[in-house]
Amino acid sequence: MPVSLHIRYLNHSGAGDLVASVVIATMKCNTLFYIPFFFFFFFIPRLFFKSTTGADTMAPNQTLLDNGTTLVSQNGNFEFGFFSPWNSGNRYVGIWFKNVPQQTVVWVANKNNPITDLSGVLTITSSGNIIIFKNQSDMVWNASSPSSAVSNPTLKLLGNGNLVLKNDTTDDDNPDGYLWQSFDYPCDTLIPGMKLGRNLRTNQEWYLTSWKSIQDPSPGEFTYRMHTGGLPSIILRQGSNITFRSGPWDGVRFGGAPVLQQNTVFKPILEYNSEYVYYTFQNTDVSIISRMVVNESGLVIHFMWSRTRNQWVDIAKMQSDSCDDYAICGNFGVCDINKSPKCACLNGFTPRLRQDWARFDWSDGCLRRVPLNCSMPTGFRKISNLKVPDTSTCILNRTTVSLEECREACLINCSCVAYARTELSGCLHWFGHLVDMRMYAQGGQDLFVRMPLSELDSSTKSKKVAVIASVSAVSFLLLLALTIWLIIRRRTAKNKAG
């Protein structure tokens, strides 16, 4: 009985081509006779379609199979290939840290379309398409370059973890020459060199999205993205609801995220100009491995790999306590984690619903004891060490520089309810409700809240009364001490005379 051998491999387009077929005539001989034929037809396809293994680059005549073959960056820091998340049988294509024993994935290609077996194949075409197939011909995921100037494209895993499609003559360090790059499509993780923000010229946005679960990298509920109105701030949302706000960038750090400042592990960087607004970071040493993650529970954490403890260590949590919950104290309320209850109204304001505040429900916030109107004389009350309010009702005024200029600009506009000066040029003016404020033991910013002069006068009078009372008490004590001293001195003199 004839024996038929059919060898099928993927061509550049990903379709299965029959590249070898042979019929071996019926022979009554030992099965060892067929071994040379199997070897011959097994190796012939690899002359046409090479499978990568351990290299950092793929060409159009190569494939990445789900058989353990991977791309490894030249510096050995990152690896690219097929993987399964923890406790999952689904297969994905992604990038992970090469030198971390616990496989830690930083980017996933087919996050919305997993492969359920080992039939996955990744290839690139001569026209600049990156394609993942399953079962030889079913396309799972693809990415392509919008550029028409594609010539001898290659897919390369760079040493910073960026997977780039580029022409073979393009320098690795020239992002403008990339045809496509994974850094433009973040998942749940930010690593050094990746951006969180927006290209103001093209409107391209880079933001993080949590995984649905630790077994499922498809988009979860939480997004972490840059707000570019006024001064830049980073907003965490669950669906459409804000759950955390970093506070505006003040030229040094984000006002509501004090952990995002330079430390021994990483240096935060904000690029803010007419073309770009984005946050990124650099590790302080090339030996450090760190990442920022939005996890499936909505926590934003910066991790560092500890070689001594052989585990990830969290070194910066954006949400440090319940006062970081967005607008927890409502309008004109301020949170202080060191007080009980933690929510209080600003001076000159009173709870809107006292019965709710008595039940520790502060969501309805506060209202003014004396409502403002444009005909009344007003001034400003200074509040220090504050996470300034949500800047969505705020305007950045770049024409004012000094604190006094900020005050005057707010004072002449009766709709302006507060102002603060920034370390950058200009100041912030708020209009409407002030929401999402918290106190810090140290640090924070100064906020000047508009108040009726009657409120400020009563405050001033109270302060004067307190000062007078203090001075009177001190004077009385000094007079009492002097009287006692004189009495003792006279008695001593009489005793000596006797």
Order of alpha helices (4+ residues) and beta strands (2+ residues): beta-beta-alpha-beta-beta-beta-beta-beta-beta-beta-beta-beta-beta-beta-beta-beta-beta-beta-beta-beta-beta-beta-beta-beta-beta-beta-beta-beta-beta-beta-beta-alpha-beta-beta-beta-alpha-beta-beta-beta-beta-alpha
